[in-house]
Amino acid sequence: MLRWRRSPITQPMPKQPPPPAVRRDDFDTPWKDVLDRWHRQFLEFFFPVAAADIDWSRGYEFLDKELQKVTRRAVVGRRHADKLIKVWQCSAVERRPGS
């Protein structure tokens, strides 16, 4: 009985698996979610002196969009801060730049 055998030249080349995609772990989003939801508790735990001087009855305002506008125009390397919350001090009033 004759058996046909492929020569090494005619055998198909084994396919190489595609290179693994660069996986970037997203550690930023969970922290942003924590700050969005529990910003007061976060400040009270990590910055108790500053949190004690915040007048929470006057409310707060997230200024992320304004921060993005400023940092987009800035010539900087890697940016680390991208959360900005406007709060009122217990003993202070709002001051505008140049006034």
HELIX and SHEET records of a PDB file:
HELIX    1   1 ASP A   28  PHE A   46  1                                  19    
HELIX    2   2 PRO A   48  ALA A   52  1                                   5    
HELIX    3   3 TRP A   56  ARG A   58  5                                   3    
HELIX    4   4 ASP A   64  ARG A   73  1                                  10    
SHEET    1   A 2 TYR A  60  PHE A  62  0                                        
SHEET    2   A 2 ILE A  85  VAL A  87 -1                                        
END                                                                             
